[in-house]
């Protein structure tokens, strides 16, 4: 299971893009509350907020065209409502319309320079655009914000960003902090297990996988990793158990095909 970026509650795939502009922190910006959580100050802002919430719901089920329409409708009611442009940025990012994504993220950030939700979304976009160091600045700013209710999103994305820089020790630090912020974050547990496996600390990898599987349905990726961990620990009974689960649950998965072909690395 690959750890996917967490952007404003939407789970999006990794991809490469082109992005212009960098992050210049504003004085005091780190203490700004998320725009969507601030009390509405006008009827136009109330309508804008409602359309963004509806658009976000559509984006979560893959209705990106409708989500974009809702974001535009929100901006028509209040052109200064930053979350409308953030949602536009997210949708354009998913559609790989990169210049439009960048311009909308930048507009959102200009309107709300310390909004941690926007910093997380734009920060991931920068990371996926090959501007990882600038993206990490945004993600760190989001994670530091005491008003950000879900810092684990920014920390997990920073871990992914660090992996893009091939800095596994730094990635592990971010993932550990993400798990501290949210002890139920299964994707982060998986990634910590994978890093432990690659480092050769198989007992640690086993513990993270046990945490991940506790009360949750396994994935093909987590079963495959657990199988390989037990193989390294010479626990043939556990290895066989995970192999059977992989066959039963995910017989068409690439992981099961790798098992059949003996590709354990």
Number of C-alpha atoms within 10 A of each C-alpha: 15 14 18 16 25 19 22 20 15 18 14 15 12 16 13 14 19 16 19 12 11 15 17 10 13 11 9 9 16 22 17 18 19 20 19 17 9 9 9 14 8 11 11 17 20 16 18 28 25 17 22 28 20 16 27 27 17 17 22 14 10 14 14 21 15 16 26 24 15 24 28 21 19 29 24 16 18 19 16 18 23 28 30 31 28 28 29 29 30 31 26 22 25 20 12 15 15 21 16 17 27 26 19 24 29 24 19 25 22 14 17 23 22 25 27 35 30 30 33 30 29 29 33 27 30 29 28 23 18 18 21 22 17 18 27 26 19 29 31 21 22 31 27 16 21 14 17 20 14 19 25 25 26 32 29 30 31 33 30 30 28 22 16 15 16 11 13 16 13 17 25 23 17 25 26 21 19 26 20 12 17 15 15 14 18 20 18 29 26 26 25 24 29 25 19 19 20 12 11 13 15 22 16 17 26 22 14 22 24 16 18 22 17 12 8 9 9 18 14 21 18 26 26 23 24 27 26 22 27 21 17 17 14 11 13 13 11 16 20 14 15 20 20 16 17 25 19 11 15 17 14 12 13 13 21 24 15 13 16 12 9 9 10 15 7
